[in-house]
Structures are given as C-alpha cells and as structure tokens.
Amino acid sequence: MEIKLGYDKEYRTLQIDDKNVIDILKMKQIPAIDNVENMIMEKLNNPIGSPSLKELLQKKKIRTLVIIISDITRAGPFSKLLPIIVELIEDSGIKTQQIEFVIATGTHRPMNINEMKWHYGEELVNKYKFVNHDCYAKDLVSLGKLSSGNELLVNRKVVEADFLITTGVLNTHYFAGYSGGRKAILPGVCGYETIRANHSNIIYDFAKLAKLKGNKIHEEMEEAALKVGVDFNINILINDKKAPVDCVAGDIIESFYYGTKILTEIYAVKFHKLADVVFTSPGGYPKDLNFYQSQKALNNIIDLVKQDGTIVLVACCNEGVGQKQMEEVLRKAKDLDDLFKIKQQDIQIGGHRAFATGRLLKKCEIIIISNMEDDIVTDMHFTPMKSLEEAYEYVKKKHSNDFTSYIVPNGTMFFPVYEQLSSNKDTKE
C-alpha cells in the first residue's frame, strides 16, 4: 500500500507491505459544517452558561474591545470565524477603531504581516489593528499571586480592555490536558516567568494528554483566566481537514468543559495492540514549521509503540528546532539521564519540552525526516534520515521484515485510547 504523510504544504509517500501495517489510525471522518456562519451565529446567540454575546455587549459601556486569537502554530478556520464575530460586534454599536486583536503568541516568535493575512484573512488584517503579544514586555500588568505562588503577569491591552473575548481551537494537549478556553490567557498573553513556572510542572505525572482532574497545570490556567476576567469565549472544533465541525461559546469555563466532551468523541481513536513502529506526521504546514511544534505529534502517539520500538516522524521544520532553549538543553545533554537532573525551578521554556522529549526517547528510538541538518538532529539524540524509504529499510533490519506498524497521518490531531479485544491475546505491553 502507499502511505502519504504531510510535509510542509506537500506530502512524503512510501510503498509499504500490507503485512507491516496493523492499521491507519486517524480521527473520525466528520464532514465540515455546510453553513459555518449559521452555526457560529447560533452559538453566539445561544451560548453555554452566559447571556448571548450581543446582550453582553449592550449591557457594558465599551471603549476598547480586545479579541485574543491563536498564532500561526495553531491551525484553524480563523478567516471564517473572526469576520462573523466582528460583524456581530459592530452591529451592536462598537466601532472598528474600538476593536483590537491580540495574538496569543505566549513565548513564540511574533507573526509577520504576511502570516497574519494568510492565517486570519487579508481583508480583516487590513481593516483592524493586530498586535503580537510580547511575553517580555516591560508594561505587563501584575494581577497578584496565583494559588501556587506564581505571579500572574498579563498583557496590558488585555487587562485594560473593557470587553475581552477569547477564541481558539479545541484540541488535546500533552501536558495541559486540552488546548482552548483558558489557554488563550495562560500561556497565550502572560509574561515569560508566569508561563515558565506553570509549564515547569511537566515533571509531574498529572501532566498528561486529555487529563484535567488533578492536573495542576490546567488548574492554574483556569485560575488565571478567571482572575483576568474573560467576558466571552469562542472555541472551534475542526476535522482532519482543519475545517469546522462544531463550535462552543459562552462562559470560558463552562463552554470549555462542554467542548472537551465533544472533542473526545471526535478525536478518540481506539487501538488494540502495540506496534514495533509508528509512522507519523504533525499534519504538514503550519504544524511542522519547526520541531518545537512538531514534537507535539510525538507526545500524542507515544502510547502506540512498544518499549524499544521506533517512531518515524516526517516533519519539514523549515524554521529548524524553533526554540533555542529546547535545542540547547537537548544538545548539551551527554545522555538522556542528563535531561532529568535539572531542578523544577531551573526549567525554562523549551527546557520543559526537552524534559518531555527525554521521556519519549527513554521508550523508543525516534527517526526524524526533515530539513534540519543531520548534526543538529543527532545532537538532540534523534536519528536523522533523508526519506521514508531509508527509514523503511532501517526498521526492517532493526525489527525484522515482519515488523508491525501504525500509520498516523496527523499526529497533532490524535487521541489514542487503548481497548483490549476479548479475543486478542496480544495485550498492551
């Protein structure tokens, strides 16, 4: 059979023997909503745990309205969603010059104007003011201490807005449980130290994919969002083609939790046995812009592979690793054990991802097919290869010609759930 894995805006293909493939795993094939505008308007007018957006807008005296939006590392139908939102806002009497978009970059690099036009739509970017959040800005506002003792430093425009709307795409997240909702605030528009302290909790077992109860990273994000005071939240759910299939809106806490239940039904993919090898991709551009983002696919699919197995990741990474701290920590480590010696208070942004990477590499070998230089990939304790064909021949030698594998075309939008078959003696190892 031929397999296709996203690579930038194209694909990498491989002819693989059917006997080597247990299954091709991907989220349910759910058709996109035919009329996106009607769906979104229905949700805005009948939200969860909140009056309608129009009612809220008419109740408040508003001079400045801020809409927090996801950056380019978060794929989504923003060019369809955002114009619908601003049209309703302006119909409620808010003028164009009163509306400002703050891009929730967290600690990511700022977006340039061409990326903004591609991500949000040229007409929208030309009409409204868009600003990148800066986690190092000198005018960040302190909202005091969170329960953990972590100081909540937040973007000034967000704090001073008379009306605040959060938007984003709901997805699973490997240490916060789920993206969406409260993540628009923390890490989206917070200061570096606030984000660093929160993410350093990755060293604990509660930091897991699709886990919210008892997850202190998620709980602190939720506390931060409540302290900032979000007036309205809108989150889109998308299918494997990145097209909208549903939407939740309203109270930032209630709408988020409701959305995670829908998302679990859409994204959960059952598997019945572990494989020697997993072939995967983050799903192509923009998720494979750099390795920092591409690595999320690895965290999502790690439960599919046997101990000492192999993962083959196809990710373009035109921007390289994409995070200096992560690259430095991984390359400086003499061996994997070095990655686990750093104290929690010393874990920096990027360093948290290096810690997570160490966990992955302790379980299996990871082959990287990318545009990154081989020495960088090797220094980070991965195995660089030029093609899927090369990787295929390698795993046949390593695991035998009869190796077993899963194909996961979009590891970024993936939530594996193990289900043992009563007739299957090959249980999860």
C-alpha positions as CSV (number, residue, x, y, z in Angstrom):
1,M,0.0,0.0,0.0
2,E,1.0,3.6,-0.4
3,I,1.0,5.9,2.6
4,K,1.0,9.7,2.5
5,L,2.3,11.9,5.3
6,G,2.1,15.7,5.3
7,Y,5.4,17.6,4.8
8,D,5.1,21.4,4.7
9,K,2.4,22.0,2.0
10,E,3.1,18.7,0.2
11,Y,3.4,15.0,1.1
12,R,6.0,12.4,1.6
13,T,4.9,8.9,0.3
14,L,6.0,5.4,0.9
15,Q,5.1,2.0,-0.6
16,I,4.9,-0.4,2.3
17,D,4.0,-4.1,2.5
18,D,0.4,-4.6,3.8
19,K,1.7,-7.2,6.3
20,N,3.7,-4.5,8.1
21,V,0.6,-2.3,8.8
22,I,-1.7,-3.1,11.6
23,D,-3.9,-0.1,10.8
24,I,-4.0,3.5,9.6
25,L,-5.2,5.5,12.6
26,K,-6.9,8.9,12.4
27,M,-9.8,10.7,13.9
28,K,-13.3,10.1,12.7
29,Q,-14.2,11.3,9.2
30,I,-16.6,14.1,10.1
31,P,-17.9,16.4,7.3
32,A,-17.4,20.1,7.6
33,I,-20.4,22.2,8.5
34,D,-22.1,23.4,5.3
35,N,-23.0,26.8,6.7
36,V,-20.3,28.0,9.1
37,E,-21.9,31.4,9.6
38,N,-25.2,30.0,10.7
39,M,-23.5,27.6,13.1
40,I,-21.4,30.3,14.7
41,M,-24.2,32.8,15.0
42,E,-26.5,30.1,16.6
43,K,-23.8,29.5,19.2
44,L,-23.2,33.2,19.8
45,N,-26.9,33.8,20.3
46,N,-27.4,30.7,22.5
47,P,-24.2,30.3,24.4
48,I,-23.3,28.0,27.3
49,G,-23.5,29.5,30.9
50,S,-23.8,33.0,29.6
51,P,-26.2,35.6,28.0
52,S,-25.7,36.0,24.3
53,L,-22.7,37.9,23.0
54,K,-25.0,40.7,21.8
55,E,-26.7,41.0,25.2
56,L,-23.3,41.2,26.9
57,L,-22.1,43.9,24.5
58,Q,-25.2,46.0,25.0
59,K,-25.0,45.8,28.8
60,K,-21.5,47.2,29.1
61,K,-20.1,50.6,28.4
62,I,-17.3,49.7,26.0
63,R,-14.4,51.9,24.8
64,T,-12.0,49.2,24.0
65,L,-12.7,45.6,23.0
66,V,-10.0,43.0,22.7
67,I,-10.2,39.7,20.9
68,I,-7.5,37.2,21.8
69,I,-6.6,35.0,18.8
70,S,-4.3,32.0,18.2
71,D,-1.0,32.4,16.4
72,I,0.2,30.6,13.3
73,T,1.2,27.5,15.1
74,R,-2.5,26.8,15.8
75,A,-4.2,25.7,12.5
76,G,-7.9,26.7,12.3
77,P,-10.6,28.4,10.2
78,F,-9.9,31.8,11.7
79,S,-10.6,33.6,8.4
80,K,-14.1,32.3,8.6
81,L,-14.7,32.7,12.3
82,L,-13.4,36.1,13.0
83,P,-15.3,38.1,10.4
84,I,-18.6,36.7,11.8
85,I,-17.7,37.7,15.3
86,V,-16.7,41.3,14.4
87,E,-19.8,41.8,12.3
88,L,-21.9,41.0,15.3
89,I,-19.8,43.2,17.5
90,E,-20.1,46.2,15.1
91,D,-23.9,45.5,14.7
92,S,-24.0,46.0,18.5
93,G,-22.7,49.6,18.1
94,I,-18.9,49.0,18.6
95,K,-16.8,50.9,16.1
96,T,-14.0,49.5,14.0
97,Q,-11.4,51.6,15.8
98,Q,-12.5,50.3,19.2
99,I,-11.7,46.7,18.3
100,E,-8.2,45.2,18.6
101,F,-6.8,41.7,18.1
102,V,-4.1,40.5,20.4
103,I,-2.2,37.5,19.0
104,A,-1.7,34.9,21.8
105,T,1.9,34.1,21.0
106,G,2.8,33.0,24.5
107,T,6.6,32.6,24.3
108,H,6.5,32.0,20.5
109,R,8.0,34.4,18.0
110,P,5.9,37.2,16.6
111,M,3.9,36.7,13.4
112,N,4.7,38.9,10.4
113,I,2.1,40.7,8.3
114,N,2.1,38.1,5.5
115,E,1.4,35.3,8.0
116,M,-1.4,37.3,9.6
117,K,-3.0,37.8,6.2
118,W,-2.7,34.1,5.4
119,H,-4.0,33.0,8.9
120,Y,-6.8,35.5,9.5
121,G,-7.7,36.8,6.1
122,E,-6.2,39.8,4.2
123,E,-9.4,41.9,4.4
124,L,-9.6,41.5,8.2
125,V,-6.0,42.3,8.8
126,N,-6.2,45.4,6.6
127,K,-9.2,46.7,8.4
128,Y,-8.4,46.1,12.1
129,K,-5.4,46.5,14.4
130,F,-3.5,43.3,15.1
131,V,-0.7,43.2,17.7
132,N,1.6,40.3,18.7
133,H,1.8,39.6,22.5
134,D,5.3,40.1,23.9
135,C,5.9,37.9,27.0
136,Y,9.0,40.1,27.8
137,A,7.2,43.5,27.5
138,K,8.1,46.0,30.2
139,D,4.4,47.1,30.7
140,L,3.0,43.7,31.6
141,V,0.4,44.1,34.4
142,S,0.7,42.1,37.7
143,L,-2.6,40.7,38.9
144,G,-1.0,39.3,42.0
145,K,-0.2,35.8,43.1
146,L,-2.0,32.6,41.9
147,S,-2.6,29.8,44.5
148,S,0.7,28.2,43.6
149,G,2.6,31.4,44.4
150,N,3.2,32.1,40.7
151,E,2.9,35.8,39.9
152,L,0.2,36.4,37.2
153,L,1.8,38.9,34.7
154,V,-0.6,39.7,31.8
155,N,-0.6,41.7,28.6
156,R,-1.6,45.3,29.4
157,K,-4.1,45.6,26.5
158,V,-5.8,42.5,27.7
159,V,-6.1,43.7,31.3
160,E,-7.3,47.2,30.4
161,A,-9.9,46.1,27.8
162,D,-13.5,47.0,28.7
163,F,-14.6,43.8,27.0
164,L,-12.5,40.7,26.5
165,I,-13.2,37.8,24.1
166,T,-11.1,34.7,23.8
167,T,-11.0,32.5,20.7
168,G,-9.2,29.4,19.6
169,V,-9.3,25.8,18.5
170,L,-10.1,22.9,20.9
171,N,-7.6,20.1,20.8
172,T,-5.9,17.6,23.1
173,H,-2.7,18.8,24.8
174,Y,0.0,16.6,26.0
175,F,0.5,18.2,29.4
176,A,-2.3,20.7,29.9
177,G,-4.9,18.1,29.0
178,Y,-6.6,20.1,26.3
179,S,-5.9,23.3,24.4
180,G,-8.6,26.0,24.0
181,G,-10.5,28.1,26.6
182,R,-8.2,29.2,29.4
183,K,-5.0,28.6,27.4
184,A,-5.8,31.8,25.5
185,I,-4.8,33.6,28.7
186,L,-2.1,31.3,30.2
187,P,0.2,30.9,28.3
188,G,-1.3,33.0,25.5
189,V,-1.0,36.5,26.8
190,C,1.1,36.1,30.0
191,G,4.6,37.0,30.9
192,Y,7.6,34.7,30.4
193,E,8.1,33.9,34.1
194,T,4.4,33.2,34.6
195,I,4.4,30.7,31.7
196,R,7.7,29.2,32.7
197,A,6.6,28.4,36.3
198,N,3.3,26.9,35.1
199,H,5.0,24.7,32.4
200,S,7.7,23.5,34.8
201,N,5.1,21.3,36.4
202,I,5.5,19.0,33.4
203,I,7.8,16.9,35.6
204,Y,4.8,15.5,37.5
205,D,2.6,12.6,36.5
206,F,-0.6,14.7,36.5
207,A,0.6,16.5,33.3
208,K,-0.9,14.2,30.7
209,L,-2.8,14.2,27.5
210,A,-6.6,14.7,27.9
211,K,-6.3,14.8,31.7
212,L,-7.9,17.7,33.6
213,K,-8.9,16.5,37.0
214,G,-5.9,16.9,39.4
215,N,-3.8,18.5,36.6
216,K,-2.2,21.5,38.3
217,I,-1.0,23.0,35.0
218,H,-4.6,23.1,33.8
219,E,-6.0,24.3,37.1
220,E,-3.6,27.2,37.3
221,M,-4.5,28.2,33.7
222,E,-8.1,28.1,34.7
223,E,-7.4,30.2,37.8
224,A,-5.5,32.8,35.7
225,A,-8.4,33.1,33.2
226,L,-10.9,33.7,36.0
227,K,-8.6,36.3,37.5
228,V,-8.2,38.2,34.3
229,G,-11.9,38.2,33.7
230,V,-12.9,36.9,30.3
231,D,-16.3,38.2,29.1
232,F,-16.9,35.6,26.4
233,N,-15.2,32.5,24.9
234,I,-15.5,31.0,21.5
235,N,-13.7,27.7,20.5
236,I,-13.9,25.9,17.2
237,L,-13.7,22.2,16.8
238,I,-12.1,21.0,13.5
239,N,-11.9,17.8,11.5
240,D,-8.8,16.2,10.0
241,K,-9.0,18.7,7.0
242,K,-8.9,21.6,9.5
243,A,-12.5,22.5,8.6
244,P,-15.0,23.5,11.3
245,V,-17.4,20.7,12.5
246,D,-18.7,22.3,15.7
247,C,-18.3,25.4,18.0
248,V,-18.8,26.1,21.7
249,A,-19.3,29.6,23.0
250,G,-20.2,31.4,26.3
251,D,-18.7,31.3,29.8
252,I,-15.0,30.5,29.4
253,I,-15.1,27.6,31.9
254,E,-18.4,26.0,31.1
255,S,-18.0,26.2,27.3
256,F,-14.5,24.8,27.5
257,Y,-15.5,21.8,29.5
258,Y,-18.5,21.2,27.3
259,G,-16.2,21.4,24.3
260,T,-13.8,18.8,25.6
261,K,-16.6,16.2,25.9
262,I,-17.5,16.7,22.2
263,L,-13.8,16.7,21.2
264,T,-13.1,13.4,23.0
265,E,-15.9,11.8,21.0
266,I,-14.5,13.2,17.7
267,Y,-10.8,12.7,18.3
268,A,-10.6,9.4,20.3
269,V,-9.1,6.7,18.2
270,K,-9.2,3.1,19.6
271,F,-6.3,0.7,19.2
272,H,-5.9,-2.9,20.4
273,K,-2.2,-3.7,20.5
274,L,1.2,-2.0,20.5
275,A,3.3,-1.8,17.4
276,D,7.0,-2.1,16.7
277,V,6.9,1.1,14.6
278,V,4.7,4.2,14.2
279,F,5.0,6.3,11.1
280,T,3.6,9.8,11.7
281,S,3.5,13.5,10.8
282,P,2.2,16.6,12.6
283,G,-0.1,17.0,9.5
284,G,2.0,19.3,7.4
285,Y,2.1,23.1,7.4
286,P,1.8,25.1,9.7
287,K,2.2,22.4,12.4
288,D,5.6,21.3,11.1
289,L,7.0,24.8,10.8
290,N,9.6,23.8,13.4
291,F,10.5,20.9,15.6
292,Y,9.2,22.6,18.7
293,Q,5.7,22.4,17.3
294,S,6.2,19.1,15.5
295,Q,7.2,17.3,18.7
296,K,3.6,17.5,19.9
297,A,2.7,14.7,17.5
298,L,5.2,12.5,19.2
299,N,3.6,13.1,22.6
300,N,0.2,12.2,21.2
301,I,1.2,8.9,19.6
302,I,3.8,7.6,22.1
303,D,1.4,5.1,23.7
304,L,1.1,3.2,20.4
305,V,4.7,2.0,20.3
306,K,6.3,-0.9,22.1
307,Q,9.2,-0.3,24.6
308,D,12.4,-0.1,22.5
309,G,10.3,0.3,19.3
310,T,10.7,3.1,16.7
311,I,8.8,6.2,15.7
312,V,9.4,7.7,12.3
313,L,8.4,11.4,12.2
314,V,8.0,13.2,8.9
315,A,8.2,17.0,9.7
316,C,9.6,19.7,7.4
317,C,10.9,22.0,10.1
318,N,11.9,24.8,7.7
319,E,12.5,27.0,10.8
320,G,14.7,24.4,12.4
321,V,14.2,23.5,16.0
322,G,12.3,26.7,16.6
323,Q,13.2,27.2,20.2
324,K,16.7,27.9,21.4
325,Q,16.4,26.7,24.9
326,M,15.0,23.4,23.9
327,E,17.7,22.9,21.3
328,E,20.5,23.9,23.8
329,V,19.2,21.6,26.6
330,L,18.9,18.6,24.3
331,R,22.3,19.2,22.6
332,K,24.2,19.8,25.8
333,A,22.8,16.6,27.4
334,K,25.5,13.9,27.3
335,D,22.9,11.3,27.6
336,L,19.1,11.0,28.3
337,D,19.6,10.8,32.0
338,D,21.1,14.4,32.0
339,L,17.7,15.7,30.9
340,F,16.1,14.6,34.2
341,K,18.7,16.1,36.5
342,I,17.5,19.7,36.2
343,K,15.6,21.1,39.1
344,Q,12.0,22.3,38.6
345,Q,12.8,25.9,39.4
346,D,15.5,25.9,36.8
347,I,13.4,24.5,34.0
348,Q,13.0,27.2,31.3
349,I,10.5,27.4,28.4
350,G,11.9,25.0,25.9
351,G,13.6,23.1,28.7
352,H,10.1,21.7,29.6
353,R,9.8,20.4,26.1
354,A,13.3,18.9,26.3
355,F,12.2,17.1,29.5
356,A,9.2,15.7,27.7
357,T,11.4,14.6,24.8
358,G,13.7,12.7,27.2
359,R,10.7,10.7,28.3
360,L,9.9,9.8,24.7
361,L,13.4,8.8,23.9
362,K,13.6,6.6,27.0
363,K,10.8,4.5,25.5
364,C,11.9,4.3,21.8
365,E,14.2,5.4,19.0
366,I,12.8,8.4,17.0
367,I,13.8,8.8,13.4
368,I,13.4,12.4,12.0
369,I,12.9,13.1,8.3
370,S,13.1,16.9,8.0
371,N,15.0,19.8,6.5
372,M,17.1,20.1,9.7
373,E,20.8,19.5,9.5
374,D,21.8,15.9,10.5
375,D,24.3,17.0,13.2
376,I,21.5,19.0,14.9
377,V,19.2,16.1,14.9
378,T,21.9,13.7,16.1
379,D,23.0,16.1,18.9
380,M,19.4,16.1,20.1
381,H,19.5,12.3,20.5
382,F,17.3,11.5,17.4
383,T,18.2,9.6,14.3
384,P,18.2,11.7,11.1
385,M,17.2,10.1,7.8
386,K,16.6,11.5,4.3
387,S,13.5,9.6,3.2
388,L,10.7,7.3,4.3
389,E,12.3,4.6,2.0
390,E,15.5,4.8,4.1
391,A,13.6,4.6,7.3
392,Y,11.5,1.6,6.0
393,E,14.7,-0.4,5.2
394,Y,16.2,0.6,8.6
395,V,13.2,-0.7,10.6
396,K,13.1,-3.9,8.6
397,K,16.6,-4.6,9.7
398,K,16.0,-3.5,13.2
399,H,12.7,-5.2,13.9
400,S,12.7,-7.9,11.1
401,N,10.8,-8.0,7.8
402,D,7.7,-8.8,9.7
403,F,7.6,-5.7,11.9
404,T,4.3,-4.3,12.8
405,S,3.3,-0.6,12.5
406,Y,0.6,2.0,12.7
407,I,0.3,4.9,10.3
408,V,-0.9,8.1,11.9
409,P,-1.2,10.8,9.2
410,N,-2.0,13.6,11.6
411,G,-0.3,13.1,15.0
412,T,-1.2,16.6,16.1
413,M,-5.0,15.9,16.0
414,F,-4.9,12.5,17.6
415,F,-6.0,10.9,20.9
416,P,-5.3,7.2,21.2
417,V,-7.5,5.1,23.5
418,Y,-6.4,1.5,24.3
419,E,-9.2,-1.1,24.1
420,Q,-8.4,-4.7,24.6
421,L,-10.3,-7.2,22.5
422,S,-11.5,-10.2,24.4
423,S,-10.4,-12.5,21.6
424,N,-7.0,-10.8,21.3
425,K,-4.3,-12.4,23.4
426,D,-1.8,-9.8,22.3
427,T,-2.5,-7.3,25.1
428,K,-0.9,-3.9,25.6
429,E,2.7,-4.4,26.6
